[in-house]
Amino acid sequence: MGVLRGVVDPELGSDIVELGMVRSAEVRPDGAVDVTVALTPAGCPLRAQIKKDVVARLESLPGVTEVRLHWGEMTPEERSAAMATARLKAAQRPEQTSVPLSAKVVLIASGKGGVGKSSVTVNLAAALAARGLTVGVLDADIWGFSVPRMLGVEGRLAGTVEDGRKQIVPIERPLGDGVLRVVSMGLLVDDEETALMWRGLMLNRGVQHFLQDVRWGDDLDYLLVDMPPGTGDVQMGVARLVPRADVVVVTTPARAAQKVAIRAVGMARKSYLRVAGVIENMSAFRCDHGESYALFGEGGGRQLAEDAGVPLLGQVPLEPSVSAGGDEGSPVVLGDGPAAEAFRAIAARIVEEAVPPAAMAGCSARILAAAETALEIRGAGT
C-alpha cells in the first residue's frame, strides 16, 4: 500500500490510496500480488494510465513475480467521498510542488560521483526536447552544479509574482520543436567557480525551493532532476516532495561502480520510488579502425540491472565528443556518432516504455467539475 501511494491521479492531485480507490492488496506466497482498484466510472479513460503505473511500481519490488489487477467501480457514495477528499486536500494544504501532476518526474541518480550522471541528464533532456516535448531540468546537485554550462544556458534566474505568490522563472532554451526549462544554483551565483559550503538543511531547502517555487508551467511533459551522488539528505527530501517520481540509475561498466550504484536502487525502494531502469555510461571505447576497448571494465550496467530486476535502458560508449559537447554547451545528442545514437535510443525507450507521458484523457476532472457546477446551481437557486 505504501508503494501504491506513489500512483497519483494526475487530475485530482491525490494518490489512489488516499482517494479510497484501492479496495484490497494481497501478496501471495509465490510472489503474485492481487490488487483491486475501484474507478470513478467503470469506463474511466485514465484506466490504462493507472494500470500501467500500478503494475510498474509493484513489479519493481523484489520478490514480486506477477501483478494481477482487478477492477471495480465506486458507488455514488464512494465517488462523493473521493471528490470530497480531493477538495479538502486542495483547500487545507497548498500544492506540495509547482510541478504539474501531468508531468513525469525522472530522477537521474548514482551511487557515487564521476559516472557522468550530469552528462546523461543533459543529453536525455536535449533528446526529449528534440522530440517536441517540453522538458524541465532541475540541477539538484547544489555543490557540483554543471548543467548550465553543459546545456549552453547563461543568465540569471528571474522572479515574478502571480496571484500574490512569488515564483522563480526558469531559463528557457528552444530546441527543435520542443523547449528546455533550466533551473540551477549555477544560474544564481555570480561566478560558476564559487564554492557553496552548505550543510544538509540548507541543501534540502534549496532543492525544495526549486520544486515548490519555480514556474515550471502546466505544459511541462518531463522534469529531469540531476541528483547529487550518494544517498543523503537531498535524496530523502526529493523522495518526500515527489513520491510519484521514477528513478534512473547511472553506472559505469566497472563492477566496483555497480556495487556502489546498487545502494541508490535500495534507497529509492526504501522511499517507495519506482526504479525505471539502468544506464551504463562510459561503455567500451571504439577507435577509428573499429577495435573496441573496455577501458573501464565491462558488465557493470547489465549486472546492476539484473540485480535490481529492472531493464538496462542503454549503454553509452566512451567518446571524447561527449565531454567536448558538455564543455561547449552543445550536447552530443544533437549531433552524430555512436554516443548520440545511444542517447537518442535511450530517450525513445523512456518515452515509449520506461516512463511514458501521462495520458490526460480527463475523467475524474469532469466528474469533479460536474459536481461543483451542480453545487453552484443549487446554491444560486436558494
C-alpha positions as CSV (number, residue, x, y, z in Angstrom):
1,M,0.0,0.0,0.0
2,G,2.9,2.3,0.6
3,V,4.2,1.7,-2.9
4,L,0.7,2.4,-4.3
5,R,0.7,5.8,-2.7
6,G,3.1,6.7,-5.5
7,V,0.3,6.3,-8.0
8,V,-1.2,9.7,-8.2
9,D,-4.4,10.7,-10.0
10,P,-3.0,13.5,-12.2
11,E,-6.2,15.5,-12.2
12,L,-7.4,15.2,-8.6
13,G,-3.9,15.6,-7.1
14,S,-4.2,12.8,-4.6
15,D,-2.9,9.2,-4.6
16,I,-5.2,6.3,-5.3
17,V,-4.9,5.0,-1.7
18,E,-5.9,8.3,-0.2
19,L,-8.8,8.6,-2.6
20,G,-10.1,5.2,-1.5
21,M,-9.7,3.7,-4.9
22,V,-7.6,0.7,-3.7
23,R,-10.1,-1.8,-2.3
24,S,-7.5,-4.5,-1.4
25,A,-3.9,-5.7,-2.0
26,E,-2.9,-9.2,-1.3
27,V,0.6,-10.7,-1.5
28,R,0.6,-14.5,-2.1
29,P,3.4,-16.9,-1.0
30,D,4.5,-17.4,-4.6
31,G,5.1,-13.6,-5.1
32,A,1.9,-12.9,-7.0
33,V,0.1,-9.7,-6.0
34,D,-3.6,-9.2,-6.4
35,V,-4.8,-5.6,-6.3
36,T,-8.4,-4.4,-6.7
37,V,-8.9,-0.9,-7.8
38,A,-12.2,0.8,-8.0
39,L,-12.6,3.5,-10.7
40,T,-14.8,6.6,-10.5
41,P,-16.7,5.4,-13.6
42,A,-16.0,1.9,-15.0
43,G,-15.0,3.4,-18.4
44,C,-12.6,5.9,-16.9
45,P,-10.2,7.0,-19.8
46,L,-7.4,7.1,-17.2
47,R,-7.8,3.4,-16.6
48,A,-4.8,2.4,-18.9
49,Q,-2.6,5.0,-17.2
50,I,-3.5,3.8,-13.7
51,K,-2.9,0.2,-14.7
52,K,0.5,1.0,-16.2
53,D,1.6,2.9,-13.0
54,V,0.3,0.3,-10.6
55,V,1.9,-2.6,-12.4
56,A,5.2,-0.8,-13.0
57,R,5.6,0.2,-9.3
58,L,4.6,-3.2,-7.9
59,E,6.7,-5.2,-10.4
60,S,9.8,-3.1,-9.3
61,L,9.6,-4.7,-5.8
62,P,12.0,-7.6,-5.1
63,G,10.1,-10.9,-4.8
64,V,7.1,-9.8,-6.9
65,T,6.6,-12.4,-9.6
66,E,3.3,-11.3,-11.1
67,V,0.8,-8.4,-10.6
68,R,-2.9,-9.2,-11.2
69,L,-5.1,-6.1,-11.4
70,H,-8.8,-6.4,-10.8
71,W,-11.2,-3.6,-11.5
72,G,-14.3,-2.3,-9.7
73,E,-16.5,0.7,-9.8
74,M,-17.1,3.2,-7.0
75,T,-20.6,3.6,-5.6
76,P,-22.0,7.1,-5.7
77,E,-21.2,7.5,-2.0
78,E,-17.6,6.4,-2.6
79,R,-17.3,8.8,-5.5
80,S,-18.6,11.7,-3.4
81,A,-16.1,10.8,-0.6
82,A,-13.2,10.7,-3.1
83,M,-14.1,14.1,-4.5
84,A,-14.5,15.5,-1.0
85,T,-11.1,14.2,-0.1
86,A,-9.6,15.9,-3.2
87,R,-11.3,19.2,-2.4
88,L,-10.4,19.0,1.3
89,K,-6.7,18.4,0.4
90,A,-6.7,21.3,-2.0
91,A,-8.3,23.6,0.5
92,Q,-6.3,22.7,3.6
93,R,-2.8,22.2,2.1
94,P,-1.2,24.2,-0.6
95,E,0.2,22.3,-3.6
96,Q,3.2,20.5,-2.5
97,T,5.2,21.3,-5.6
98,S,4.8,23.6,-8.6
99,V,5.5,20.6,-10.9
100,P,2.2,19.9,-12.8
101,L,0.7,16.5,-11.9
102,S,0.6,15.6,-15.6
103,A,4.4,15.9,-15.9
104,K,6.6,12.8,-15.5
105,V,9.4,13.3,-12.9
106,V,12.6,11.3,-13.6
107,L,15.4,11.4,-11.0
108,I,18.8,10.7,-12.6
109,A,20.7,9.1,-9.7
110,S,24.0,7.4,-9.0
111,G,25.7,5.7,-6.1
112,K,28.9,7.7,-6.5
113,G,30.3,10.7,-8.4
114,G,32.3,10.6,-11.6
115,V,30.0,8.3,-13.6
116,G,28.8,11.0,-15.9
117,K,25.4,11.5,-14.4
118,S,25.1,15.1,-15.4
119,S,26.1,14.5,-19.0
120,V,23.5,11.7,-19.1
121,T,20.9,14.2,-17.7
122,V,21.5,17.0,-20.2
123,N,21.7,14.7,-23.2
124,L,18.5,12.9,-22.3
125,A,16.8,16.3,-21.7
126,A,18.0,17.6,-25.1
127,A,16.9,14.4,-26.9
128,L,13.4,14.6,-25.3
129,A,13.1,18.3,-26.3
130,A,14.2,17.5,-29.8
131,R,11.2,15.1,-30.0
132,G,8.9,18.2,-29.5
133,L,8.5,17.8,-25.7
134,T,8.6,20.5,-23.0
135,V,11.4,19.4,-20.6
136,G,12.4,20.9,-17.3
137,V,15.9,20.3,-16.0
138,L,16.5,20.7,-12.3
139,D,20.1,20.7,-11.2
140,A,19.7,19.3,-7.7
141,D,23.5,18.8,-7.3
142,I,23.8,22.1,-5.4
143,W,27.5,21.7,-4.6
144,G,28.6,20.4,-8.0
145,F,26.2,22.3,-10.4
146,S,27.3,21.9,-14.0
147,V,24.0,21.8,-16.0
148,P,24.0,25.4,-17.2
149,R,27.4,25.1,-18.9
150,M,26.7,21.7,-20.4
151,L,23.4,23.0,-21.9
152,G,24.9,26.3,-23.1
153,V,22.5,28.3,-20.8
154,E,23.5,31.6,-19.5
155,G,22.0,34.4,-17.4
156,R,20.4,34.7,-14.0
157,L,17.1,33.3,-12.8
158,A,14.5,36.0,-12.5
159,G,11.4,36.2,-10.3
160,T,7.8,37.1,-10.8
161,V,4.6,37.4,-8.8
162,E,1.4,35.6,-9.8
163,D,-1.7,35.6,-7.7
164,G,0.3,37.0,-4.9
165,R,2.8,34.2,-5.0
166,K,6.5,34.8,-5.7
167,Q,7.9,32.4,-8.3
168,I,11.2,31.7,-9.9
169,V,11.2,31.8,-13.7
170,P,13.5,29.2,-15.3
171,I,15.9,30.0,-18.2
172,E,14.4,28.7,-21.5
173,R,16.3,27.2,-24.4
174,P,14.2,26.3,-27.5
175,L,15.4,23.0,-29.0
176,G,13.9,21.7,-32.2
177,D,10.1,21.6,-31.8
178,G,10.5,21.5,-28.0
179,V,11.9,23.6,-25.2
180,L,14.2,23.2,-22.2
181,R,13.5,25.0,-18.9
182,V,16.5,25.0,-16.7
183,V,16.9,25.8,-13.0
184,S,20.3,25.5,-11.3
185,M,22.3,27.1,-8.5
186,G,24.7,28.0,-11.2
187,L,22.2,30.5,-12.5
188,L,22.1,32.2,-9.1
189,V,25.8,32.8,-8.4
190,D,28.0,35.4,-10.0
191,D,30.8,33.0,-10.8
192,E,30.4,29.3,-11.6
193,E,33.7,28.7,-9.7
194,T,32.0,29.9,-6.5
195,A,32.2,27.2,-3.8
196,L,28.9,26.7,-1.9
197,M,29.6,25.4,1.6
198,W,26.1,24.4,2.6
199,R,25.1,21.8,5.1
200,G,22.2,19.3,5.0
201,L,19.3,21.6,5.9
202,M,20.3,24.3,3.6
203,L,20.8,21.9,0.7
204,N,17.4,20.4,1.3
205,R,15.8,23.8,1.5
206,G,17.4,24.9,-1.8
207,V,16.0,21.9,-3.7
208,Q,12.7,22.4,-2.0
209,H,12.6,26.0,-3.4
210,F,13.3,24.6,-6.9
211,L,10.4,22.2,-6.7
212,Q,7.9,24.4,-5.0
213,D,8.6,28.0,-6.1
214,V,9.6,27.6,-9.8
215,R,7.1,28.4,-12.6
216,W,7.6,25.2,-14.5
217,G,4.4,25.6,-16.5
218,D,1.3,23.5,-17.0
219,D,2.6,22.3,-20.4
220,L,5.6,20.5,-18.8
221,D,5.9,17.0,-20.1
222,Y,9.0,15.8,-18.2
223,L,11.1,17.1,-15.4
224,L,14.6,15.6,-15.3
225,V,16.4,16.0,-11.9
226,D,20.2,15.8,-11.9
227,M,20.6,14.3,-8.4
228,P,23.7,14.6,-6.3
229,P,25.7,11.4,-5.9
230,G,25.0,9.1,-3.0
231,T,22.1,8.5,-0.6
232,G,21.9,11.6,1.6
233,D,19.7,14.5,2.7
234,V,18.8,15.8,-0.8
235,Q,17.7,12.3,-2.0
236,M,15.4,11.8,1.0
237,G,14.0,15.3,0.6
238,V,13.2,14.9,-3.0
239,A,11.6,11.5,-2.4
240,R,9.3,13.1,0.2
241,L,8.3,16.0,-2.1
242,V,7.7,14.0,-5.3
243,P,6.7,10.4,-4.3
244,R,5.4,9.8,-7.8
245,A,8.9,10.2,-9.3
246,D,10.7,7.5,-11.3
247,V,14.4,6.8,-10.8
248,V,17.0,6.0,-13.5
249,V,20.4,4.9,-12.0
250,V,23.6,5.6,-13.9
251,T,26.7,3.5,-13.5
252,T,29.9,2.7,-15.4
253,P,30.9,-0.8,-16.6
254,A,33.2,-1.4,-13.6
255,R,31.9,-4.0,-11.2
256,A,33.1,-1.8,-8.3
257,A,30.9,1.1,-9.5
258,Q,28.0,-1.4,-9.8
259,K,28.3,-2.4,-6.2
260,V,28.0,1.2,-5.1
261,A,25.2,2.0,-7.6
262,I,23.0,-0.7,-6.1
263,R,22.8,1.4,-3.0
264,A,20.9,4.1,-5.0
265,V,18.5,1.4,-6.0
266,G,18.0,0.3,-2.4
267,M,17.4,3.9,-1.2
268,A,14.8,4.5,-4.0
269,R,12.8,1.5,-3.0
270,K,13.0,2.3,0.7
271,S,11.5,5.6,-0.2
272,Y,8.8,3.8,-2.3
273,L,10.1,5.2,-5.5
274,R,10.0,3.1,-8.7
275,V,13.3,2.3,-10.4
276,A,12.6,2.6,-14.1
277,G,15.9,1.3,-15.3
278,V,19.7,1.5,-15.5
279,I,22.0,3.4,-17.9
280,E,25.6,2.2,-18.4
281,N,27.8,5.2,-19.2
282,M,31.4,5.2,-20.4
283,S,31.0,1.8,-22.1
284,A,33.6,0.4,-24.4
285,F,35.7,2.9,-26.5
286,R,35.8,2.2,-30.2
287,C,38.7,3.6,-32.1
288,D,38.7,4.7,-35.8
289,H,39.9,1.3,-37.1
290,G,36.9,-0.4,-35.4
291,E,38.7,-2.1,-32.5
292,S,36.8,-1.9,-29.2
293,Y,38.5,-1.4,-25.8
294,A,36.7,-1.9,-22.4
295,L,38.8,0.8,-20.7
296,F,36.6,0.9,-17.6
297,G,35.7,-2.8,-17.4
298,E,32.6,-4.4,-18.7
299,G,29.3,-5.9,-17.5
300,G,28.6,-3.5,-14.6
301,G,25.4,-2.0,-16.1
302,R,23.9,-5.3,-17.1
303,Q,24.8,-6.8,-13.7
304,L,23.2,-3.9,-11.9
305,A,20.0,-4.2,-14.0
306,E,19.8,-7.9,-13.3
307,D,20.4,-7.5,-9.6
308,A,17.8,-4.7,-9.4
309,G,15.3,-6.6,-11.6
310,V,14.9,-3.6,-14.0
311,P,15.7,-3.1,-17.7
312,L,19.1,-1.9,-18.9
313,L,17.9,1.1,-20.9
314,G,21.1,1.5,-22.8
315,Q,24.9,1.7,-22.9
316,V,26.6,4.9,-23.9
317,P,30.1,4.4,-25.4
318,L,33.1,6.3,-24.2
319,E,33.6,9.1,-26.7
320,P,35.6,12.3,-26.5
321,S,32.7,14.2,-28.1
322,V,30.5,13.7,-25.0
323,S,32.8,15.7,-22.8
324,A,33.6,18.2,-25.6
325,G,29.9,18.9,-26.1
326,G,29.4,19.5,-22.4
327,D,32.3,21.9,-22.3
328,E,30.9,23.8,-25.3
329,G,27.3,23.8,-24.2
330,S,26.2,21.7,-27.2
331,P,25.0,18.2,-26.0
332,V,26.5,15.5,-28.2
333,V,23.0,14.0,-28.8
334,L,22.3,16.9,-31.1
335,G,25.0,15.7,-33.5
336,D,26.0,12.4,-35.0
337,G,28.1,9.4,-33.7
338,P,27.7,6.3,-31.6
339,A,27.1,8.2,-28.3
340,A,24.5,10.5,-29.9
341,E,22.7,7.5,-31.3
342,A,22.8,5.7,-27.9
343,F,21.3,8.8,-26.1
344,R,18.5,9.1,-28.7
345,A,17.7,5.4,-28.3
346,I,17.5,5.7,-24.5
347,A,15.3,8.7,-24.8
348,A,13.0,6.8,-27.1
349,R,12.8,3.9,-24.6
350,I,11.9,6.3,-21.8
351,V,9.1,7.8,-23.8
352,E,7.8,4.6,-25.3
353,E,8.4,2.1,-22.5
354,A,10.1,3.1,-19.2
355,V,8.3,6.4,-18.3
356,P,5.7,7.2,-21.0
357,P,4.0,10.6,-20.8
358,A,0.8,10.8,-18.9
359,A,-2.4,10.2,-20.9
360,M,-4.6,13.1,-19.8
361,A,-8.0,11.9,-21.1
362,G,-10.0,13.7,-18.4
363,C,-12.5,11.6,-16.5
364,S,-12.1,12.5,-12.8
365,A,-11.8,16.2,-13.6
366,R,-15.1,16.1,-15.5
367,I,-16.8,14.4,-12.6
368,L,-15.4,17.0,-10.1
369,A,-16.4,19.9,-12.4
370,A,-19.9,18.5,-12.8
371,A,-20.3,18.1,-9.0
372,E,-19.1,21.6,-8.4
373,T,-21.4,23.0,-11.1
374,A,-24.3,21.2,-9.5
375,L,-23.5,22.7,-6.1
376,E,-23.2,26.2,-7.6
377,I,-26.6,25.9,-9.4
378,R,-28.2,24.6,-6.2
379,G,-26.7,27.5,-4.3
380,A,-27.9,30.0,-6.8
381,G,-31.4,28.6,-6.7
382,T,-31.6,29.0,-2.9
